[in-house]
Amino acid sequence: MNYKQRQRIQIFLLILASIALFSSCTDYNKILYLKDIPDSLQTRTTQLAKYKDPVIQSDDILSIIILTIDPQTAAIINQGQAAPQGALPGASVSMQQINGYLVDKNGNVSLPIIGQVKIAGLTTTEARQLISNKVAEFYKDPNVQVRFANFKVTVLGEVARPSTYILPNEKNTVLDALGLAGDITIYGKKDNVLLIRDSLNSKVYVRLNLNSSKTLQSPYFYLRQNDVIYVEPTKSKLVASDATQTKLFTIGVSVLTAIALILIRFK
């Protein structure tokens, strides 16, 4: 084997090694949250998006509890409100049973003694006031509590624990949901997270860049019930998940390297 042939083999092997190296590399900056905030910065204030209370919709399940001086008088309304043991906020929906009052397709809840109350389109604060006014006709000085029992968000894609989660309160962010799902894996695209939201009879699709602090100012930073978050995989994930291709590539490089070394040694 002459010098030119050996040189071509060495160049070829170098190219193969470079391809293997770069196909497995991940851009460090793309795996960071809010990377535009300098790590040497002591304090920085960022204006958040204006928060709007979520409104009640059909198919929501509400926890409605009425407190009076005599707890027994409102027991018939409150029955079935207590969550079963183990039904913790923040857990996967599959892990718990949801109790409460269902908002029907007409936007009403049916309460014992009180009857039908239309609350769709109201916030829980507005619904509490409306129900309080109606309950006051039957009970003296009632204290009414209204909250979402099924404020659920679905997190899919490249996260540690993809699932549907019940969130513990109304004011939740994209970061809260990702935290419940165990965070985005190293193979997930933080700069192109897809949020899908119900809007009347349509769907709204929004892309969020979690590498940038500007996302904190997005009106979609705060979640609404039934939101879906999808984290796309990076190209490195696609390469890593193709086990067969990876094995064949490794075997091919090893064979070519061995052949080249033998040819060079026994020139």
C-alpha positions in Angstrom: 0.0 0.0 0.0 1.5 3.3 -1.0 1.5 6.6 0.9 -1.6 8.1 -0.9 -3.7 5.0 -0.2 -2.8 5.1 3.5 -3.6 8.8 3.6 -7.0 8.2 2.0 -7.8 5.5 4.5 -6.8 7.8 7.4 -8.9 10.6 6.1 -11.9 8.3 5.6 -11.6 7.0 9.2 -11.4 10.5 10.5 -14.6 11.5 8.7 -16.4 8.5 10.1 -15.2 9.3 13.6 -16.3 13.0 13.2 -19.8 11.9 12.0 -20.1 9.6 15.1 -19.0 12.4 17.4 -21.2 15.2 16.1 -24.3 12.9 15.7 -24.2 12.2 19.4 -23.5 15.7 20.6 -26.1 18.0 22.1 -25.9 21.8 22.1 -25.4 22.7 25.7 -27.2 26.0 25.3 -30.4 24.3 24.1 -30.8 22.3 27.3 -30.8 25.3 29.6 -33.9 27.1 30.8 -33.9 30.9 30.5 -30.4 30.9 29.2 -30.6 34.6 28.4 -30.3 35.4 32.1 -26.6 35.7 32.9 -25.4 33.3 35.6 -23.3 36.1 37.1 -26.3 38.3 37.6 -27.2 39.0 41.3 -30.8 40.2 40.9 -33.0 40.7 37.9 -36.7 41.5 37.7 -38.8 40.2 34.8 -42.3 41.3 34.1 -44.7 38.3 34.1 -47.7 37.9 31.8 -50.9 39.3 33.3 -52.7 36.5 35.0 -56.4 35.9 34.3 -58.5 33.6 36.4 -59.6 30.5 34.5 -63.4 30.3 33.8 -65.6 27.4 34.4 -66.5 25.3 31.4 -68.8 22.4 30.6 -67.4 19.0 31.8 -65.4 20.7 34.6 -65.8 19.0 38.0 -66.1 21.4 40.9 -65.6 20.9 44.6 -68.4 22.9 46.3 -68.5 22.9 50.1 -70.9 24.9 52.2 -70.0 25.6 55.8 -72.7 26.7 58.3 -72.9 27.1 62.1 -74.4 23.7 62.3 -72.3 21.3 60.0 -75.2 18.8 59.8 -77.5 21.2 58.1 -75.4 21.4 54.9 -74.2 17.8 55.0 -76.5 16.7 52.2 -74.8 19.2 49.8 -71.3 18.4 51.0 -71.7 14.7 50.7 -69.2 13.2 48.2 -67.0 16.2 48.3 -64.1 14.7 50.3 -61.5 13.2 48.0 -60.8 9.5 48.5 -57.7 8.5 50.4 -54.6 8.8 48.2 -56.1 11.3 45.8 -53.4 13.9 46.1 -53.2 17.1 44.0 -50.3 16.8 41.5 -50.7 13.1 41.1 -51.5 11.4 37.8 -55.2 11.2 37.0 -54.9 7.4 36.7 -53.8 7.3 40.3 -56.9 8.9 41.8 -60.7 9.2 41.7 -62.2 12.6 41.2 -65.3 13.6 43.3 -67.4 16.7 42.9 -70.2 18.3 40.9 -70.1 18.0 37.1 -70.8 21.1 35.0 -73.3 19.8 32.4 -73.3 20.7 28.7 -75.6 23.7 29.4 -73.1 25.1 32.0 -75.2 24.2 35.0 -74.4 22.3 38.3 -77.2 20.6 40.1 -77.0 21.1 43.9 -79.3 19.3 46.4 -81.9 21.6 47.8 -80.5 24.6 45.8 -81.3 23.1 42.4 -79.8 24.1 39.0 -77.2 26.9 39.1 -75.6 28.2 35.8 -72.0 28.9 36.4 -70.2 28.3 33.1 -68.2 31.3 32.0 -67.7 32.4 35.6 -64.5 32.3 37.6 -64.6 30.3 40.9 -64.7 33.5 42.8 -67.8 34.7 40.8 -69.4 31.2 41.1 -68.8 31.2 44.9 -70.6 34.6 45.2 -73.5 33.4 43.0 -74.0 30.1 45.0 -73.6 32.0 48.3 -76.6 34.2 47.4 -78.7 31.2 46.6 -77.6 29.2 49.6 -78.5 32.2 51.9 -82.1 31.6 51.0 -81.9 28.3 53.0 -79.0 28.7 55.4 -78.0 31.5 57.7 -74.6 33.1 57.1 -73.2 30.3 54.9 -69.5 30.1 53.9 -69.2 28.7 50.4 -66.0 27.3 48.9 -65.7 26.6 45.2 -62.6 25.2 43.5 -61.7 23.0 40.5 -61.5 19.3 41.4 -60.2 18.3 37.9 -57.8 21.1 36.8 -55.9 18.7 34.6 -53.0 19.2 32.3 -51.5 16.6 30.0 -47.7 16.5 29.4 -46.4 14.4 26.6 -43.2 13.7 24.7 -39.7 14.0 26.1 -40.4 14.3 29.8 -39.5 11.9 32.6 -43.1 11.0 33.4 -45.6 11.8 30.6 -49.1 11.6 31.9 -52.2 13.7 32.7 -51.9 15.5 36.0 -54.4 17.1 38.4 -52.9 20.5 39.5 -53.4 21.6 43.1 -54.5 25.2 42.4 -55.7 27.5 39.6 -52.6 29.6 39.1 -50.3 27.1 37.3 -47.5 27.7 34.8 -45.9 25.6 32.1 -42.9 25.2 34.3 -45.2 23.8 37.1 -46.6 21.1 34.8 -43.1 20.2 33.5 -41.9 19.9 37.1 -44.7 17.5 38.0 -43.8 15.4 34.9 -40.2 15.1 36.1 -38.7 17.8 33.8 -37.8 17.7 30.2 -35.2 15.0 29.4 -31.8 15.9 27.9 -33.3 14.8 24.5 -36.2 17.3 24.6 -36.4 20.5 22.7 -36.8 23.3 25.3 -36.8 25.9 22.5 -39.9 24.6 20.7 -42.4 23.3 23.3 -45.9 23.0 21.9 -49.0 24.0 23.9 -52.4 23.0 22.8 -55.4 24.7 24.3 -59.2 24.3 23.9 -61.0 27.5 22.7 -64.7 27.0 22.3 -65.0 24.6 19.4 -61.4 25.0 18.2 -57.9 24.3 19.2 -55.1 26.9 19.7 -51.5 25.8 19.0 -48.7 27.9 20.5 -44.9 27.3 20.5 -43.0 28.3 23.6 -39.2 28.9 23.8 -38.2 27.9 27.4 -34.6 29.0 26.6 -35.8 32.6 26.7 -37.1 34.6 29.7 -39.5 36.3 27.3 -41.7 33.2 27.6 -42.5 34.4 31.1 -44.4 37.3 29.5 -46.4 35.1 27.1 -50.2 35.0 27.8 -49.8 31.2 27.4 -47.3 30.9 30.2 -50.2 30.4 32.6 -52.1 27.2 32.1 -55.8 26.6 31.6 -57.7 23.4 32.4 -57.3 20.6 29.8 -54.1 22.2 28.3 -51.8 19.7 26.5 -48.0 20.3 26.6 -45.9 18.4 24.0 -42.1 18.3 24.1 -40.5 17.3 20.8 -37.4 15.0 20.7 -34.2 16.3 19.3 -32.3 14.7 16.4 -29.9 13.2 18.9 -32.8 11.3 20.5 -33.8 9.9 17.1 -30.3 8.7 16.5 -30.0 7.2 20.0 -33.3 5.5 19.8 -32.4 3.7 16.6 -30.5 0.9 18.3 -30.1 -1.2 15.2 -28.6 1.6 13.1 -26.3 2.5 16.0 -25.0 -1.1 16.3 -24.5 -1.5 12.6 -22.6 1.8 12.4 -20.4 0.9 15.3 -19.7 -2.6 13.8 -18.9 -1.0 10.4 -16.5 1.5 11.8 -14.7 -1.2 13.8 -14.4 -3.5 10.8 -13.0 -0.7 8.6 -10.6 0.3 11.3 -9.3 -3.2 11.7 -8.9 -3.7 7.9 -7.0 -0.4 7.6 -4.7 -1.3 10.5 -4.0 -4.7 9.0 -3.2 -3.2 5.5 -1.0 -0.6 7.1 0.8 -3.1 9.3 1.5 -5.6 6.5 2.3 -3.2 3.8 
